[in-house]
Amino acid sequence: MLRRPRPPLWVCLLLLPLPLPLPHLGAAGDRGDARRWEEADEPGSAWAWRGLRRLQERLRTAGALSRRYWALFSCRVWPDDCEEREAAAAGPPGWSLPLLGQQYLDILTTWYCSFQGCCDSGDCRISNNVTGLELDLRERLHGQHVAQKLVLTTVRGYLETPQPDKALGLSFHGWSGTGKNFVARMLAENLYRDGLRSDCVRMFIATLHFPHPKYVDEYKDLLTSQIWKTKQLCHQTLFIFDEAEKLHLGLLEVLGPHLEPRAPEGHRARHPRTIFLFLSNLGGSIINEVVLKLLKAGWSREEITMEQLEPHLQAELVKTTDSGFGHSQLVKKNLIDLFVPFLPLEYRHVRLCARDAFLSQGLLHTEAVLDEIARMMVYVPKEEQLFSSQGCKSVSQRINYFLP
Ligand SMILES: *[C@@H]1O[C@H](CO)[C@@H](O)[C@H](O)[C@H]1NC(C)=O
């Protein structure tokens, strides 16, 4: 088992001067203390010696108390070493932690744990809740049986690999509104305590973060330094690139080295894990075409497999000329581990999205209202009217029309 990180010296220093012991030292009951302290200050008086003795005694008790606080604090933060520390810093007989001290201890523990590791995983910021991810993919993602299974097995496998020799690269493809962003957020939320706001997670949106091609050199430096910084902060990181089809080729090439397999690094205590997610609408149309063809040939949607879609998707990526993605080293050198197709959504899926939107806001709905919302979407192709052209996008806003 990994040993938890030791506190830096400054944390110890910060703890020692806790001003708590003094107010309750007199709890044993010597009233009139203040007066005698004043008397002790009179030079040459008989009280002086007794005053000094008393002061020494107090300091000793205060010291023991600080050690006691330290022991309690470290027990909370590093429970592994608790027993030895407890024994080493046993308090004076009959000693109990005053209420105020207890509160200080809580505040201090919360504060320390907010930036340091106090959890079983060794780092509280990383939650790796695979059960939660499985549940979310099953319950909250609609119409994506292929993505659901692929994402879960791949991510779970990667997190369970003791010494991964490369970063995991996943590329999500599909029309807008099919759930690519939704799944990216599920990953962030289940793998990290603070989700997308985590120190360990960075999301880049091509048109927002890298809008002007003429600044590509600055963007490259920026991106490289952000990736290094995040990796230094965290031993498990997640980088999300939204609108990956709009990323400049130069930026994609900067990512190459981060996705290449690493040489084995011997027995390091911690092997860093990195997940790269690329979200794009590349190949969305070819996925739709293949799905439509299969449905018309009598297949049920749930029978459609990755094997039927992947070759078309790959061929389409390489063929596309208005995006650098398919021509980057990431694709050419097989640095992307998995291409995940998101299927076009049908009427019944849009209905489910509408139902979820009502439920998530704690609002009541009727079946008729769900139908009305689903009917508001535009369905394509013209003839079959099978797929929602916007997927589930903006469904949650549409429920507003039906609120009393
Ligand atoms: C994992 O997620 C599930 C579902 O969201 C939740 O009920 C459970 O408490 C989580 N487990 C941990 C250890 O956070």
The ligand as an SDF file (V2000), in Angstrom:
LIG
                    3D

 14 14  0  0  0  0  0  0  0  0999 V2000
  -20.5130    6.1950   -6.7410 C   0  0  0  0  0  0  0  0  0  0  0  0
  -21.6240    6.6770   -7.4590 O   0  0  0  0  0  0  0  0  0  0  0  0
  -22.8530    6.1840   -7.0080 C   0  0  0  0  0  0  0  0  0  0  0  0
  -23.9120    6.6560   -7.9680 C   0  0  0  0  0  0  0  0  0  0  0  0
  -23.7690    8.0060   -8.2920 O   0  0  0  0  0  0  0  0  0  0  0  0
  -23.0870    6.6700   -5.5930 C   0  0  0  0  0  0  0  0  0  0  0  0
  -24.3070    6.1950   -5.1140 O   0  0  0  0  0  0  0  0  0  0  0  0
  -21.9610    6.1630   -4.7150 C   0  0  0  0  0  0  0  0  0  0  0  0
  -22.0940    6.6870   -3.4190 O   0  0  0  0  0  0  0  0  0  0  0  0
  -20.6380    6.5860   -5.2760 C   0  0  0  0  0  0  0  0  0  0  0  0
  -19.5710    5.9400   -4.5250 N   0  0  0  0  0  0  0  0  0  0  0  0
  -18.5840    6.6280   -3.9920 C   0  0  0  0  0  0  0  0  0  0  0  0
  -17.5750    5.8160   -3.2730 C   0  0  0  0  0  0  0  0  0  0  0  0
  -18.5160    7.8310   -4.0690 O   0  0  0  0  0  0  0  0  0  0  0  0
  1  2  1  0
  1 10  1  0
  2  3  1  0
  3  4  1  0
  3  6  1  0
  4  5  1  0
  6  7  1  0
  6  8  1  0
  8  9  1  0
  8 10  1  0
 10 11  1  0
 11 12  1  0
 12 13  1  0
 12 14  2  0
M  END
$$$$
